[in-house]
């Protein structure tokens, strides 16, 4: 049975680095490269970070029902092809989706037992620092773009309650280990077999990051974005 893992995060939270490290250390985990209509940035290559296609081609895939999920982000389309899920299932592998909060809702409606993980920055201030650093590296120091991404981050973070797990990416090495533990713990939980001492540790770590167990950790992060942990609160 293929397990589908969904990872979402506001832009600048370090998601790409975490996903890259996870793929290096967890076997039988396939990564779905999304399609997008936005142009490549920096050192991005077609077929690696994304498949870069035209708006017309994307809309053709959408009309053909070839996409598992899709979203319009900053005026550009992003989407996941169904063929990646079919391919992973045929090989007996699990599938990792790096998608936004819009896509997560669509996938969860189609695959209710998909495992969703939301990655957060430790504070709004740290997210802004990371966005500025990345913008400088990309040669794009547009203040308007940074402020737009911060505002979008606040809106995306409001959706944290839709996710099974919450991971705060503060210390990179620790976050990598915690993300790996969540993924492997779900495999252990679904296998139903006897558990080793290491597997028990994965389960304990994963349980600590269950959304319901992260309320106290979340409160100061949400407050830094002027949000509230109270259901429906701002």
PyMOL commands that set and color helices and strands:
alter all, ss='L'
color gray80, all
select helices_A, chain A and resi 15-25+55-63+82-91+101-110+124-137+143-162+172-191+197-208+211-213+215-224
alter helices_A, ss='H'
color red, helices_A
select strands_A, chain A and resi 4-9+29-32+35-36+51-52+67-73+76-81+94-98+115-121+165-169
alter strands_A, ss='S'
color yellow, strands_A
deselect
rebuild
show_as cartoon
